[in-house]
C-alpha cells in the first residue's frame, strides 16, 4: 500500500486535518528566488513534511509489523506549512543593536548529505535481535530496505537545485555505509556516479518482483559538482559499534547468520554468543526477518547464500575505493598518502576567488582505542567523537595556517561537539587526546573559524559557540548538524555564505526533502521512516517536522572585513 496524503484520505484512518501547502515562509523569498518552482517546493522554506498522528485507537505495533503499518495508521504524512528562517544573532556582541546589513554578495554555495547508511539488508552480519530487544532503531528499521533508492532521490533533487542555481561543491559527512561492506560502498559510489544499481546480494532473490530488490538506473550527481567525503564510525566499525574482529570478517562473507549474545549486558562483550541475529528475506515484500532467535531454538545454524562482495573493508581499503569513481575530484578529498597512512583528514579550497578553506577532519574513534566503562565521565562503545594526537596536531596546524593566510575556515567532520553528555554513546571519547571543553576553547582562539558542520546524531540542530571574550565576538563560531537520509526526516542541507553590507557574514542553512514520487521505493521509505519514528520516538528535535532552517550571523574581525570587501558574486536586493 502506498503511504501518501491521497491514500490517507481514502482510508480515513484519522480525523486529523491535513495542512495544505502554503507560500514561502515570510522574509525568505530572496533566498529561493533563483530556484525554479519544482526545486522550491522541496525546500522546507516552502513546505514541510509533517507526520500524521497515529489514531489513539490504533494498536501498539512492533517495528517488525511492517505489513500492519498502513492499516493501523502508522507512516502517514502530509505537506505542512513553510518553516520559518530565524535570524540568529547569538554570536553578536551584546550591544550590537538590530543588524542593519543586507546581503550584497554570495561567497559560496554547497550541499551536505550525511548518515545515508547504505545497507546490504541480506547480509548475515546484522544486529536485528539485539536492536529489537533493546529498542534501538539504528540496528533495525525497515527504511534500510530502500537506502540506495533514497540516495538516488536526494541526488535527483540536488541536481534540480543545481540546475537553477549552481552549487560550488557538496560534502558527505560520513556513515555512507551501514556496516563497512564493499558492496555497500560500491552502491553508494555508483549511485553518485549514475550507474545501474542492483541493490541485492547473495542469491539476488526478488529482483523481478520486490520493489526494494529491483535493479534501477541511478541519475548520478551532476558532473559539474565536485563532492568530498568525510569518514563516519559506520564506515569502519561493525554496525558503527566496535572493531571488526576476525570472527565478524568470516561472518560477512560466509553462509551462517551471525551468532552473537547480548554484548550490552554480557561481561564477555562481543565474544558472547547465544542468539542468531537474523537477516532480511529479500523474497518478501515487507522485508521479513528470518533466522533470528536463541541458538537453542534452531536444529542447525540459519544460512544465507554467501557473497564475497560483502567483505568488510579495512579503513585503508575504504578510502582507496574513492579513487574508483567517474565523478570529481579524484579521491574526493583523500590523497594516496591519506590511504597509505590511514589518515582521513585533508583540506580544500572550494573557490579560487574566495579566501575560504574547508578542513575535513576524521573525528571518529580509532580501532585500537580502549573501550571505556560506563561511568559519570565515560560510556562504552566506538561511536564517540574523538581526536588522537596526530589528528589534533594536524587540525591545529590547518587552523594556524588558515588564520595566518587570512582565510575563512569551516571544519567538516562526522561527529558534532559540545552537544552530548559524557555518558552518551555518541558523545566525546573520554580518552581522546583533548577533552571536549579544551577543544572548544582552542577553536575559540581562531577569529576566522566560522563553522563546524557535522552529522552523526541524525538530527537537524544548530548550536552557537559564542566568544568567551565579549570584546572579540569574532572568536565565536556556529555548529550546524545535518540529519540522516535513512531516518526521519530524511533530509539534506544547502548552505549559502553571504557577505552583508554591515561587514558581517550570514550562513543560510536550509533543509531539503528529497523529491519522492508517489508509489516509488523512496516514497515507501519515507513512510517507513515516519512509522519507525512513531514507534521508537527517537529524539529528533524540532517536532513535528524534525527540520530547522536559520540565518546565522557571523561577526568578523576588522582585518577580515577589509579582506572580504568587494569579494563574492553580487546578489539581487
Order of alpha helices (4+ residues) and beta strands (2+ residues): alpha-alpha-alpha-beta-beta-beta-beta-alpha-alpha-beta-alpha-beta-beta-beta-alpha-beta-beta-alpha-alpha-beta-beta-alpha-beta-alpha-beta-beta-beta-beta-beta-alpha-beta-alpha-beta
